[in-house]
Amino acid sequence: MPIHSYWISRIEAIVYKGGGGSTSSLIWTSVYNMVVLLVIFRLIRCFWPRLTLQRSELLAIFSMCNIAACVAGHDLIQILVPLITYPQWHASPENEWARILLPYLPSGITVEDKSALLRYFVGESTLYNKLHLLAWQGPFFCWSLFIALLLCVSLAINVIVAKQWTSTDRLSYPVIHLPYQLSAPNRQFFADRLVWIGLATSGSILSINYLNRIFPQVPQIPLSIDLQRYFTESPWNAIGWTPFNVIFNYIGLGFFVPLDILFSCWFFLLIFKFQQIIGKIVGFQGMPNFPYSYEQSSGGYLAVGLIALWLTRRHLKWVGEILLGGNESRIYRMAVLTVIIGLTSLTLFSRYLGISAWVGISFFLIYYLIQVAIGRMRAEIGTPLHDLHFGGPSTIMMNAFGSRRFTHTTLVGLAQLWSIDRAYRSNAHPHQLETLKIVDRIEAKPIDFIRAMIVACLLAGPMALWSMLHHSYEVGIQNAAPVNLYFGRETWTRFQSWATYASETDLAAISFTGFGFLATLGLMLGRLRFIWWPFHPLGYAISGSWQMNWGWGSFFIVWLLKIIILKTSGIQGFRRATGFFLGLLMGQIFVGGTWTMLGIGFNLW
């Protein structure tokens, strides 16, 4: 885990390369580690046959690496560390942060000694001296505790719902297919010729394109085109940025996603683009954010979360009934107790940040409702992405009530939670849930994997903070990828907007959130009523966010290929083709990952 956190921080935060591995449903660095461990222990067995790595141990390491990557990756530590260092360093007479912000930051949450931040920003130093270590001890402890609480509550929720979703609902959990096959003791996966054909296909294309970056004379194989260039006339140019990308890990994962989901993903993305065109035709000048796709997605996620809880209601009632007795109730009793203590502690932490009690409670209830929605999406359809940019609790509450109705300290506190609220890509919650499905598939003892995940939850925060700070003092955050400073600036200019321009309820935004909520419920009703219904509510919910712009082209390609295979070869052809698509996925992960490490290690790009 420490090595993995170090690696993730380096490639995703400092250098900002690597394809955003932690933002995908299947984290390529974790799979890469799994393959490396398989090779190492295969070689060790040649000399010491008794020294081997059991399947359960390999998958437990995979799970722990996933949790570590989610914390060290794009959407948590990469935002958190700039967030807690930016105010002291960039306070100026012009922004008046010395008056409206710095006095309201609680002690121990941010670095207060500006001299300790000098080398953090300019680099050429080390974290390991007395000045730096003393300055960071408070923030390091506080935020490590916060992250541990956050992850443990997620794990407890997953323990409560896992039996229903795994054994009763028999959800397919498509994302675990590759690690499950890789860890098989008979190594049949590597004997499939189609796996190697798929790996060679994606690997060779990626290798040619990486060589093109180093040697421009090597021809490039285009894998992306922006359709915006073909729509230059009004109102069609309102579609804006619309890339059509060939992304092999999306194609590989997408092959295991149901056809109606694949169709819904690219169809609703185009519907959102069509809404932009309609807005240009009608002339919604007074609604600059029309069609409020982020807000529609936000409403969709809330609806999916409530639908998931409704479908699980009998199981939740059963859990409540068995809490007081029986051996089986022990694990549920601990899980429920963890949820209660964890949510209480998180609310108290938010109070320390300055957030009003009712706002803190509302924030974390909405946050975990979104987590339940994401868990259900991954369990049921294996969606390769679920970013929900700018659609979390703070945005919902600001749209619903306006910043005028919140105290100044509450606004400061909500800004400090932006690292868990900005986007939901690097998210440990569904990885924990998928681990519990893996336990069921390999018939291992759940308690052993739960203990391993608890250890990962406790250590992921400290290791991610350490690795980010280690790199930052060495390189200098202002010399690293520009996005690191951007996240700090984004957080506090957002707060400044709240505090300076007290807003009222945003009726348009909250109306579109409600529309997304009702549309998702309507799509679910249609799915339950009509067997021919082609639209899936989960496809609608995830299609309005930023990341679907990257993925819809790949989903369209795999949707078309899957239809052709099923029409021409039937279910037998589909089963035979799985090896090829897993090979495409492996090529993106292993060949692309190797090139990424070489490029970063030798400063090739």
Secondary structure per residue as TSV (DSSP state, phi and psi in degrees):
chain	resnum	aa	ss	phi	psi
A	1	M	-	360.0	-43.8
A	2	P	H	-60.5	-41.6
A	3	I	H	-64.3	-40.9
A	4	H	H	-65.4	-44.1
A	5	S	H	-61.5	-42.2
A	6	Y	H	-59.8	-44.9
A	7	W	H	-64.3	-49.1
A	8	I	H	-61.2	-46.0
A	9	S	I	-60.2	-39.6
A	10	R	I	-65.6	-50.2
A	11	I	I	-82.7	-29.5
A	12	E	I	-98.8	-25.7
A	13	A	I	-105.7	-57.3
A	14	I	I	-71.2	-50.3
A	15	V	S	-91.2	-28.6
A	16	Y	-	61.2	47.9
A	17	K	-	-124.8	-176.3
A	18	G	S	95.8	10.6
A	19	G	S	69.8	18.0
A	20	G	-	59.9	50.1
A	21	G	G	-54.6	-39.4
A	22	S	G	-74.9	-9.5
A	23	T	G	-90.3	-7.2
A	24	S	S	-94.3	156.0
A	25	S	S	-61.7	-36.1
A	26	L	S	-107.7	107.4
A	27	I	-	-75.7	115.4
A	28	W	H	-65.4	-32.4
A	29	T	H	-66.0	-33.7
A	30	S	H	-69.3	-41.3
A	31	V	H	-66.1	-39.8
A	32	Y	H	-59.3	-45.6
A	33	N	H	-59.4	-39.9
A	34	M	H	-62.0	-45.0
A	35	V	H	-64.2	-42.7
A	36	V	H	-61.4	-43.3
A	37	L	H	-63.4	-39.7
A	38	L	H	-60.6	-43.5
A	39	V	H	-66.4	-45.1
A	40	I	H	-60.5	-47.3
A	41	F	H	-74.6	-23.3
A	42	R	H	-66.6	-40.3
A	43	L	H	-69.1	-40.3
A	44	I	H	-61.7	-37.7
A	45	R	H	-62.9	-24.0
A	46	C	H	-65.3	-27.3
A	47	F	H	-107.5	-36.0
A	48	W	-	-128.9	84.9
A	49	P	T	-57.5	-28.5
A	50	R	T	-78.0	-19.4
A	51	L	-	-86.7	103.5
A	52	T	-	-140.6	165.2
A	53	L	-	-110.4	117.2
A	54	Q	-	-68.3	155.9
A	55	R	H	-58.9	-43.3
A	56	S	H	-63.4	-37.2
A	57	E	H	-67.7	-41.1
A	58	L	H	-63.0	-43.6
A	59	L	H	-71.6	-31.2
A	60	A	H	-65.7	-41.4
A	61	I	H	-62.7	-42.3
A	62	F	H	-58.0	-45.0
A	63	S	H	-63.9	-44.5
A	64	M	H	-65.4	-37.1
A	65	C	H	-65.1	-37.6
A	66	N	H	-60.3	-46.0
A	67	I	H	-63.7	-43.8
A	68	A	H	-61.7	-41.1
A	69	A	H	-66.2	-39.1
A	70	C	H	-63.9	-34.9
A	71	V	H	-78.5	-40.5
A	72	A	H	-80.3	-11.2
A	73	G	S	-85.2	-155.9
A	74	H	T	-57.3	-45.6
A	75	D	T	-102.2	14.1
A	76	L	T	-133.0	-83.9
A	77	I	H	-62.6	-35.5
A	78	Q	H	-63.1	-24.5
A	79	I	H	-95.5	-38.8
A	80	L	H	-62.0	-48.2
A	81	V	H	-64.9	-47.4
A	82	P	H	-60.4	-33.7
A	83	L	H	-61.9	-41.6
A	84	I	H	-89.6	-3.3
A	85	T	H	-109.0	-19.9
A	86	Y	H	-68.7	-43.4
A	87	P	H	-61.3	-48.4
A	88	Q	H	-61.9	-41.0
A	89	W	H	-76.5	-33.5
A	90	H	H	-107.4	8.3
A	91	A	-	-64.4	136.8
A	92	S	-	-149.5	163.6
A	93	P	T	-59.6	-30.0
A	94	E	T	-68.9	-43.5
A	95	N	T	-88.5	-10.6
A	96	E	T	59.1	27.7
A	97	W	H	-66.9	-26.1
A	98	A	H	-62.0	-21.5
A	99	R	H	-101.3	-44.5
A	100	I	H	-97.6	-10.2
A	101	L	T	-127.5	-59.1
A	102	L	G	-56.4	-40.3
A	103	P	G	-66.0	-16.6
A	104	Y	G	-100.1	-0.6
A	105	L	S	-82.3	121.2
A	106	P	-	-66.4	151.0
A	107	S	T	-63.8	137.6
A	108	G	T	89.4	-6.3
A	109	I	T	-93.3	-37.7
A	110	T	S	-119.3	166.1
A	111	V	-	-80.6	117.1
A	112	E	-	-93.6	-20.6
A	113	D	-	-87.5	106.6
A	114	K	H	-65.4	-29.7
A	115	S	H	-65.8	-28.2
A	116	A	H	-75.4	-15.4
A	117	L	H	-90.6	-13.4
A	118	L	H	-55.5	-53.1
A	119	R	H	-75.6	-21.4
A	120	Y	H	-61.4	-39.2
A	121	F	H	-85.4	-38.5
A	122	V	H	-97.9	-18.7
A	123	G	-	81.0	-159.3
A	124	E	S	57.5	41.7
A	125	S	S	-149.3	-161.1
A	126	T	-	-141.9	150.4
A	127	L	S	-67.8	-25.3
A	128	Y	-	-91.5	58.0
A	129	N	S	-132.5	164.7
A	130	K	H	-60.1	-43.4
A	131	L	H	-59.2	-48.2
A	132	H	H	-70.0	-44.0
A	133	L	H	-64.5	-41.2
A	134	L	H	-66.7	-37.7
A	135	A	H	-66.9	-31.0
A	136	W	H	-96.4	-7.3
A	137	Q	H	-63.2	-38.8
A	138	G	H	-66.7	-57.8
A	139	P	H	-57.5	-38.0
A	140	F	H	-61.3	-47.1
A	141	F	H	-68.8	-47.4
A	142	C	H	-61.9	-48.0
A	143	W	H	-76.3	-28.2
A	144	S	H	-63.8	-42.3
A	145	L	H	-63.7	-43.4
A	146	F	H	-60.6	-46.8
A	147	I	H	-64.2	-40.8
A	148	A	H	-61.3	-44.1
A	149	L	H	-61.6	-44.8
A	150	L	H	-59.3	-45.9
A	151	L	H	-72.6	-37.6
A	152	C	H	-68.0	-37.0
A	153	V	H	-64.5	-42.2
A	154	S	H	-58.9	-45.4
A	155	L	H	-62.0	-41.7
A	156	A	H	-64.2	-41.9
A	157	I	H	-61.1	-42.2
A	158	N	H	-65.0	-39.0
A	159	V	H	-61.2	-38.1
A	160	I	H	-67.4	-42.1
A	161	V	H	-94.1	-13.2
A	162	A	H	-59.8	-43.3
A	163	K	H	-61.1	-43.5
A	164	Q	I	-63.5	-48.9
A	165	W	I	-72.3	-29.1
A	166	T	I	-88.6	-50.9
A	167	S	I	-92.2	-39.0
A	168	T	I	-88.0	-56.5
A	169	D	S	-74.1	-21.5
A	170	R	-	52.2	49.0
A	171	L	-	-67.4	151.0
A	172	S	-	-85.1	-23.1
A	173	Y	-	47.8	63.8
A	174	P	G	-60.8	-27.4
A	175	V	G	-65.3	-26.5
A	176	I	G	-81.2	-2.4
A	177	H	H	-60.0	-46.2
A	178	L	H	-67.4	-52.6
A	179	P	H	-60.7	-32.8
A	180	Y	H	-64.0	-44.5
A	181	Q	H	-68.9	-41.0
A	182	L	H	-61.8	-35.1
A	183	S	T	-86.2	-2.2
A	184	A	-	-60.5	132.1
A	185	P	T	-65.4	-25.9
A	186	N	T	-81.4	-6.0
A	187	R	-	54.4	29.1
A	188	Q	G	-65.0	-27.3
A	189	F	G	-55.7	-43.7
A	190	F	G	-77.8	-9.8
A	191	A	G	-87.2	-9.2
A	192	D	-	-79.1	118.7
A	193	R	H	-63.3	-33.7
A	194	L	H	-66.4	-29.2
A	195	V	H	-60.3	-45.6
A	196	W	H	-70.6	-32.7
A	197	I	H	-65.8	-44.4
A	198	G	H	-63.2	-43.2
A	199	L	H	-62.6	-42.1
A	200	A	H	-66.1	-36.2
A	201	T	H	-63.5	-57.4
A	202	S	H	-69.6	-38.9
A	203	G	H	-64.1	-41.1
A	204	S	H	-69.6	-40.2
A	205	I	H	-62.9	-45.8
A	206	L	H	-64.4	-39.0
A	207	S	H	-63.8	-41.9
A	208	I	H	-60.7	-43.2
A	209	N	H	-69.9	-34.9
A	210	Y	H	-67.7	-39.0
A	211	L	H	-63.0	-33.8
A	212	N	H	-62.0	-32.9
A	213	R	H	-67.3	-33.2
A	214	I	H	-86.9	-43.9
A	215	F	-	-121.2	96.9
A	216	P	T	-58.1	-20.3
A	217	Q	T	-70.9	-18.2
A	218	V	S	-73.4	126.3
A	219	P	-	-65.0	144.2
A	220	Q	-	-96.1	143.5
A	221	I	-	-98.8	108.1
A	222	P	-	-63.9	131.0
A	223	L	-	-120.3	7.3
A	224	S	E	-151.2	142.3
A	225	I	E	-146.3	137.8
A	226	D	E	-93.4	113.6
A	227	L	G	-67.8	-13.6
A	228	Q	G	-58.8	-30.8
A	229	R	G	-64.7	-20.9
A	230	Y	G	-92.3	-3.7
A	231	F	-	-123.5	82.5
A	232	T	-	-99.8	-15.9
A	233	E	S	-92.8	147.3
A	234	S	T	-75.4	141.0
A	235	P	T	-93.0	2.6
A	236	W	G	-66.7	-25.9
A	237	N	G	-70.3	-3.4
A	238	A	G	-70.5	-11.1
A	239	I	G	-63.7	-24.3
A	240	G	-	66.2	-155.9
A	241	W	-	-63.3	116.7
A	242	T	-	-137.8	77.1
A	243	P	E	-74.5	141.4
A	244	F	E	-111.2	104.7
A	245	N	E	-110.8	145.4
A	246	V	-	-102.7	103.5
A	247	I	-	-117.4	112.9
A	248	F	H	-65.9	-33.3
A	249	N	H	-72.2	-29.8
A	250	Y	H	-68.3	-39.5
A	251	I	H	-67.1	-43.9
A	252	G	H	-62.9	-47.0
A	253	L	H	-68.2	-38.5
A	254	G	H	-62.5	-24.6
A	255	F	T	-62.9	-24.1
A	256	F	T	-97.6	3.1
A	257	V	S	-90.9	138.1
A	258	P	-	-55.7	149.2
A	259	L	H	-59.5	-39.6
A	260	D	H	-66.6	-30.1
A	261	I	H	-70.0	-47.3
A	262	L	H	-58.1	-45.2
A	263	F	H	-61.1	-45.5
A	264	S	H	-64.0	-34.9
A	265	C	H	-62.1	-54.2
A	266	W	H	-76.6	-30.4
A	267	F	H	-65.7	-47.7
A	268	F	H	-72.9	-27.7
A	269	L	H	-60.9	-43.3
A	270	L	H	-68.0	-32.7
A	271	I	H	-63.3	-42.6
A	272	F	H	-62.4	-38.9
A	273	K	H	-65.3	-39.6
A	274	F	H	-64.2	-36.4
A	275	Q	H	-61.8	-36.2
A	276	Q	H	-64.0	-39.4
A	277	I	H	-65.8	-43.2
A	278	I	H	-59.9	-41.7
A	279	G	H	-60.0	-37.8
A	280	K	H	-69.7	-38.8
A	281	I	H	-66.9	-48.4
A	282	V	H	-72.4	-33.1
A	283	G	T	86.8	62.2
A	284	F	-	-86.3	63.5
A	285	Q	T	-64.4	-29.9
A	286	G	T	-79.1	-3.1
A	287	M	-	-126.6	75.8
A	288	P	T	-62.6	-21.7
A	289	N	T	-94.7	5.5
A	290	F	T	-58.2	136.0
A	291	P	T	-94.4	22.6
A	292	Y	-	54.4	51.2
A	293	S	H	-64.7	-35.8
A	294	Y	H	-62.7	-41.8
A	295	E	H	-68.0	-38.8
A	296	Q	H	-61.8	-43.2
A	297	S	H	-63.0	-40.6
A	298	S	H	-59.1	-46.7
A	299	G	H	-61.8	-36.7
A	300	G	H	-64.1	-42.4
A	301	Y	H	-62.7	-42.7
A	302	L	H	-61.5	-40.6
A	303	A	H	-65.8	-42.6
A	304	V	H	-61.7	-40.9
A	305	G	H	-61.7	-44.5
A	306	L	H	-68.3	-38.1
A	307	I	H	-61.5	-43.1
A	308	A	H	-61.1	-42.7
A	309	L	H	-67.1	-38.0
A	310	W	H	-64.1	-43.2
A	311	L	H	-68.4	-19.1
A	312	T	T	-102.1	7.1
A	313	R	H	-61.3	-39.7
A	314	R	H	-66.9	-39.0
A	315	H	H	-65.6	-41.9
A	316	L	H	-63.5	-37.0
A	317	K	H	-65.1	-41.6
A	318	W	H	-62.7	-42.2
A	319	V	H	-58.9	-43.6
A	320	G	H	-61.9	-35.5
A	321	E	H	-74.6	-30.2
A	322	I	H	-94.7	0.4
A	323	L	T	-59.9	-28.0
A	324	L	T	-89.8	-4.7
A	325	G	S	-164.0	163.6
A	326	G	S	90.3	153.4
A	327	N	S	-66.2	-37.5
A	328	E	H	-65.8	-26.3
A	329	S	H	-73.4	-15.9
A	330	R	H	-61.1	-47.6
A	331	I	H	-68.3	-36.3
A	332	Y	H	-70.2	-35.8
A	333	R	H	-62.6	-43.0
A	334	M	H	-65.9	-38.3
A	335	A	H	-66.0	-46.4
A	336	V	H	-63.4	-41.5
A	337	L	H	-62.7	-39.2
A	338	T	H	-63.9	-41.6
A	339	V	H	-61.6	-46.1
A	340	I	H	-64.4	-50.3
A	341	I	H	-65.7	-41.0
A	342	G	H	-64.3	-47.1
A	343	L	H	-64.6	-38.6
A	344	T	H	-62.5	-44.3
A	345	S	H	-66.0	-40.4
A	346	L	H	-64.4	-38.3
A	347	T	H	-65.2	-41.0
A	348	L	H	-64.7	-38.1
A	349	F	H	-62.2	-42.7
A	350	S	H	-64.7	-33.7
A	351	R	H	-64.0	-38.9
A	352	Y	H	-64.2	-32.7
A	353	L	H	-70.9	-14.8
A	354	G	T	109.4	2.4
A	355	I	-	-80.8	135.5
A	356	S	-	-59.7	150.2
A	357	A	H	-58.8	-46.8
A	358	W	H	-66.1	-32.1
A	359	V	H	-71.3	-42.8
A	360	G	H	-61.8	-44.6
A	361	I	H	-62.5	-46.3
A	362	S	H	-61.7	-41.5
A	363	F	H	-57.7	-51.7
A	364	F	H	-75.6	-27.3
A	365	L	H	-66.3	-44.5
A	366	I	H	-65.8	-41.7
A	367	Y	H	-57.7	-47.5
A	368	Y	H	-77.3	-23.0
A	369	L	H	-65.4	-41.1
A	370	I	H	-64.3	-38.9
A	371	Q	H	-62.8	-41.6
A	372	V	H	-61.4	-41.2
A	373	A	H	-61.0	-45.1
A	374	I	H	-65.2	-41.1
A	375	G	H	-59.6	-43.6
A	376	R	H	-64.5	-41.3
A	377	M	H	-59.4	-46.7
A	378	R	H	-68.6	-36.5
A	379	A	H	-71.1	-38.7
A	380	E	H	-86.7	-42.5
A	381	I	T	-122.4	-12.4
A	382	G	-	64.2	36.2
A	383	T	-	-54.8	130.3
A	384	P	S	-70.6	-12.2
A	385	L	-	-147.6	151.2
A	386	H	-	-162.5	68.1
A	387	D	-	-82.4	-38.5
A	388	L	-	45.8	56.3
A	389	H	T	-63.8	134.9
A	390	F	T	54.7	39.0
A	391	G	-	-133.8	18.9
A	392	G	S	-86.6	-168.6
A	393	P	H	-58.0	-44.5
A	394	S	H	-65.4	-39.1
A	395	T	H	-66.4	-43.4
A	396	I	H	-60.3	-45.5
A	397	M	H	-69.2	-37.2
A	398	M	H	-65.4	-40.9
A	399	N	H	-65.6	-37.3
A	400	A	H	-76.2	-39.3
A	401	F	H	-114.0	-22.4
A	402	G	-	80.2	149.3
A	403	S	G	-67.2	-20.1
A	404	R	G	-60.7	-29.3
A	405	R	G	-87.4	2.6
A	406	F	S	-110.7	145.7
A	407	T	-	-68.4	160.1
A	408	H	H	-61.5	-41.6
A	409	T	H	-66.6	-32.3
A	410	T	H	-64.6	-40.9
A	411	L	H	-63.6	-41.0
A	412	V	H	-62.9	-44.2
A	413	G	H	-65.3	-42.3
A	414	L	H	-62.9	-36.6
A	415	A	H	-61.6	-34.6
A	416	Q	H	-73.8	-12.2
A	417	L	T	-96.8	10.1
A	418	W	G	-62.9	-25.6
A	419	S	G	-67.7	-22.0
A	420	I	G	-106.6	1.9
A	421	D	T	-122.4	-12.8
A	422	R	S	-71.3	-45.4
A	423	A	-	-153.3	163.8
A	424	Y	-	-125.3	37.8
A	425	R	S	-82.4	-63.3
A	426	S	S	-76.0	87.5
A	427	N	-	-130.5	117.0
A	428	A	H	-75.3	-22.7
A	429	H	H	-54.4	-53.9
A	430	P	H	-67.8	-28.2
A	431	H	H	-66.6	-38.6
A	432	Q	H	-62.4	-43.5
A	433	L	H	-63.2	-43.0
A	434	E	H	-66.0	-31.4
A	435	T	H	-62.1	-40.6
A	436	L	H	-65.8	-30.8
A	437	K	H	-69.9	-40.9
A	438	I	H	-58.8	-42.3
A	439	V	H	-56.0	-43.5
A	440	D	H	-65.7	-39.7
A	441	R	H	-67.8	-39.8
A	442	I	H	-94.4	2.0
A	443	E	T	56.3	45.5
A	444	A	-	-93.0	175.1
A	445	K	-	-80.6	119.3
A	446	P	H	-58.1	-37.0
A	447	I	H	-63.2	-32.6
A	448	D	H	-65.9	-42.9
A	449	F	H	-70.7	-36.6
A	450	I	H	-62.6	-42.0
A	451	R	H	-62.7	-41.6
A	452	A	H	-62.4	-40.6
A	453	M	H	-70.1	-33.5
A	454	I	H	-62.1	-44.2
A	455	V	H	-59.0	-44.3
A	456	A	H	-63.0	-40.2
A	457	C	H	-62.8	-36.9
A	458	L	H	-76.1	-32.1
A	459	L	H	-96.9	-19.9
A	460	A	H	-60.8	-43.3
A	461	G	H	-63.1	-55.0
A	462	P	H	-57.3	-40.2
A	463	M	H	-69.4	-38.2
A	464	A	H	-67.4	-43.2
A	465	L	H	-62.5	-44.7
A	466	W	H	-58.6	-49.1
A	467	S	H	-65.5	-39.5
A	468	M	H	-65.2	-43.5
A	469	L	H	-69.6	-38.6
A	470	H	H	-56.7	-49.8
A	471	H	H	-66.9	-38.9
A	472	S	H	-64.9	-44.3
A	473	Y	H	-71.2	-24.8
A	474	E	H	-78.9	-45.8
A	475	V	H	-93.4	-38.0
A	476	G	-	93.1	119.3
A	477	I	T	-64.9	-27.3
A	478	Q	T	-78.0	-11.2
A	479	N	T	-98.5	-7.3
A	480	A	S	-84.3	-168.1
A	481	A	-	-57.2	135.0
A	482	P	T	-57.0	-23.5
A	483	V	H	-62.9	-24.4
A	484	N	H	-63.9	-43.6
A	485	L	H	-71.5	-33.0
A	486	Y	H	-60.6	-42.3
A	487	F	H	-63.2	-39.3
A	488	G	H	-65.2	-44.9
A	489	R	H	-63.7	-42.5
A	490	E	H	-60.0	-44.3
A	491	T	H	-58.8	-49.2
A	492	W	H	-88.1	-23.0
A	493	T	H	-72.5	-30.7
A	494	R	H	-63.5	-46.1
A	495	F	H	-60.6	-43.3
A	496	Q	H	-61.4	-36.5
A	497	S	H	-64.2	-43.0
A	498	W	H	-59.9	-47.3
A	499	A	H	-74.0	-33.5
A	500	T	H	-86.6	-39.5
A	501	Y	S	-115.0	83.4
A	502	A	-	-59.6	118.6
A	503	S	-	-102.2	158.9
A	504	E	-	-98.4	-176.2
A	505	T	-	-57.6	131.2
A	506	D	-	-88.5	93.0
A	507	L	H	-62.1	-39.0
A	508	A	H	-64.7	-48.0
A	509	A	H	-63.4	-46.3
A	510	I	H	-70.6	-28.2
A	511	S	H	-67.3	-40.9
A	512	F	H	-71.9	-29.6
A	513	T	H	-62.6	-44.8
A	514	G	H	-63.0	-38.9
A	515	F	H	-62.1	-44.3
A	516	G	H	-61.7	-39.0
A	517	F	H	-61.9	-50.2
A	518	L	H	-69.2	-37.1
A	519	A	H	-62.7	-39.9
A	520	T	H	-65.1	-43.1
A	521	L	H	-62.4	-40.9
A	522	G	H	-63.7	-41.7
A	523	L	H	-65.0	-37.0
A	524	M	H	-66.4	-40.3
A	525	L	H	-62.8	-43.5
A	526	G	H	-61.9	-37.4
A	527	R	H	-66.0	-36.6
A	528	L	H	-76.1	-31.4
A	529	R	H	-85.7	-37.4
A	530	F	-	-120.2	122.5
A	531	I	T	-68.6	-24.9
A	532	W	T	-86.7	-2.0
A	533	W	-	-60.0	118.1
A	534	P	-	-90.1	-7.6
A	535	F	-	-102.8	129.9
A	536	H	-	-105.7	132.4
A	537	P	H	-60.9	-32.1
A	538	L	H	-67.5	-34.6
A	539	G	H	-63.2	-39.3
A	540	Y	H	-65.8	-43.3
A	541	A	H	-62.6	-38.6
A	542	I	H	-90.4	-7.2
A	543	S	H	-86.0	-13.3
A	544	G	T	-88.6	-4.7
A	545	S	S	-89.6	167.3
A	546	W	T	-60.5	-42.2
A	547	Q	T	-69.1	-23.5
A	548	M	H	-64.2	-24.6
A	549	N	H	-57.4	-36.2
A	550	W	H	-74.6	-33.8
A	551	G	H	-98.5	-16.8
A	552	W	H	-63.8	-34.8
A	553	G	H	-63.3	-42.2
A	554	S	H	-66.5	-37.2
A	555	F	H	-66.0	-37.9
A	556	F	H	-63.3	-43.9
A	557	I	H	-61.7	-49.0
A	558	V	H	-70.7	-31.6
A	559	W	H	-60.7	-45.6
A	560	L	H	-66.4	-44.2
A	561	L	H	-63.3	-39.7
A	562	K	H	-65.9	-40.5
A	563	I	H	-62.2	-45.6
A	564	I	H	-61.4	-44.6
A	565	I	H	-63.3	-45.5
A	566	L	H	-67.7	-36.3
A	567	K	H	-71.4	-37.0
A	568	T	H	-92.7	-32.8
A	569	S	H	-121.5	-7.8
A	570	G	H	71.3	-164.7
A	571	I	H	-67.5	-31.0
A	572	Q	H	-65.6	-40.4
A	573	G	H	-65.1	-36.9
A	574	F	H	-62.2	-44.5
A	575	R	H	-65.4	-38.4
A	576	R	H	-66.5	-35.5
A	577	A	H	-74.8	-14.5
A	578	T	H	-58.9	-35.4
A	579	G	H	-61.5	-41.4
A	580	F	H	-62.9	-44.1
A	581	F	H	-72.7	-32.9
A	582	L	H	-66.2	-33.6
A	583	G	H	-65.6	-41.1
A	584	L	H	-56.8	-43.1
A	585	L	H	-64.0	-43.8
A	586	M	H	-65.0	-36.9
A	587	G	I	-62.5	-44.4
A	588	Q	I	-61.5	-42.1
A	589	I	I	-73.8	-53.0
A	590	F	I	-83.4	-48.2
A	591	V	I	-70.7	-47.6
A	592	G	H	-61.8	-39.1
A	593	G	H	-65.2	-40.2
A	594	T	H	-63.9	-43.9
A	595	W	H	-63.0	-38.6
A	596	T	H	-61.5	-46.5
A	597	M	H	-64.9	-40.3
A	598	L	H	-64.1	-41.6
A	599	G	H	-63.7	-42.0
A	600	I	H	-73.4	-41.8
A	601	G	H	-64.4	-35.6
A	602	F	T	-107.8	12.2
A	603	N	T	52.4	47.4
A	604	L	-	-80.4	-22.9
A	605	W	-	-155.0	360.0
